[in-house]
Amino acid sequence: GVFKSYDAFIRFFLVDNVFLLFLNGILITSIVQSSSAVTSVMVVLGLNGLLSFENAMFLILGANIGTCLPVIWASLNKSLDSRRTAVFNLCFNVFGSLLLFLPLCLFKGQISALFLGFSGTIERQIANFHTLFNVIVTAVLFPILKPFTNLISKLIKDKPPKTSNDFVVKGKKKKKN
């Protein structure tokens, strides 16, 4: 394929290092801003024989984190609930990626065979893995959802919005003249 001749493609998708694949998934998705879009590209690459399912698994783990980064940036000047929701989403995906990373490293071949058995084609394997990631992480976090959200609330405290016309003097907001 023509893609295999592009250095950038080789560096991002065809490396044999699971850590680099994971980081590349974060980077690519933070630029594209959608793990579903990146997964769709992976499906097409897999269908054309340019991406293995084993590589796609680690790219997807990273993609689930990368999709949160633009949301974090966008939430910085938003309401308390917006910031907490963005951080919850990031923590959810970081937790899930870290939870699955080691088992995927240790049992890459067996997991690949399992997905091949119930998914058939590589494009279905990639799409199903992306979906199953979210199902597994939700199932694991659901029983501890309340403590998890309480932790996020403790981490992300309310702060008064800053505008160019306001400043704080001894804890009281004053208008500039």
Secondary structure in CASP SS format (residue, H / E / C, confidence):
PFRMAT SS
TARGET T0000
AUTHOR 0000-0000-0000
METHOD secondary structure of the structure
MODEL  1
G C 1.00
V H 1.00
F H 1.00
K H 1.00
S H 1.00
Y C 1.00
D H 1.00
A H 1.00
F H 1.00
I H 1.00
R H 1.00
F H 1.00
F H 1.00
L C 1.00
V C 1.00
D C 1.00
N C 1.00
V H 1.00
F H 1.00
L H 1.00
L H 1.00
F H 1.00
L H 1.00
N H 1.00
G H 1.00
I H 1.00
L H 1.00
I H 1.00
T H 1.00
S H 1.00
I H 1.00
V H 1.00
Q C 1.00
S C 1.00
S H 1.00
S H 1.00
A H 1.00
V H 1.00
T H 1.00
S H 1.00
V H 1.00
M H 1.00
V H 1.00
V H 1.00
L H 1.00
G H 1.00
L H 1.00
N C 1.00
G C 1.00
L C 1.00
L C 1.00
S C 1.00
F H 1.00
E H 1.00
N H 1.00
A H 1.00
M H 1.00
F H 1.00
L H 1.00
I H 1.00
L H 1.00
G H 1.00
A H 1.00
N H 1.00
I H 1.00
G H 1.00
T C 1.00
C C 1.00
L H 1.00
P H 1.00
V H 1.00
I H 1.00
W H 1.00
A H 1.00
S H 1.00
L C 1.00
N C 1.00
K C 1.00
S C 1.00
L H 1.00
D H 1.00
S H 1.00
R H 1.00
R H 1.00
T H 1.00
A H 1.00
V H 1.00
F H 1.00
N H 1.00
L H 1.00
C H 1.00
F H 1.00
N H 1.00
V H 1.00
F H 1.00
G H 1.00
S H 1.00
L H 1.00
L H 1.00
L H 1.00
F H 1.00
L H 1.00
P H 1.00
L H 1.00
C H 1.00
L H 1.00
F C 1.00
K H 1.00
G H 1.00
Q H 1.00
I H 1.00
S H 1.00
A H 1.00
L H 1.00
F H 1.00
L H 1.00
G H 1.00
F H 1.00
S H 1.00
G C 1.00
T C 1.00
I H 1.00
E H 1.00
R H 1.00
Q H 1.00
I H 1.00
A H 1.00
N H 1.00
F H 1.00
H H 1.00
T H 1.00
L H 1.00
F H 1.00
N H 1.00
V H 1.00
I H 1.00
V H 1.00
T H 1.00
A H 1.00
V H 1.00
L H 1.00
F H 1.00
P H 1.00
I H 1.00
L H 1.00
K H 1.00
P H 1.00
F H 1.00
T H 1.00
N H 1.00
L H 1.00
I H 1.00
S H 1.00
K H 1.00
L H 1.00
I C 1.00
K C 1.00
D C 1.00
K C 1.00
P C 1.00
P C 1.00
K C 1.00
T C 1.00
S C 1.00
N C 1.00
D E 1.00
F E 1.00
V E 1.00
V E 1.00
K C 1.00
G C 1.00
K E 1.00
K E 1.00
K E 1.00
K E 1.00
K C 1.00
N C 1.00
END
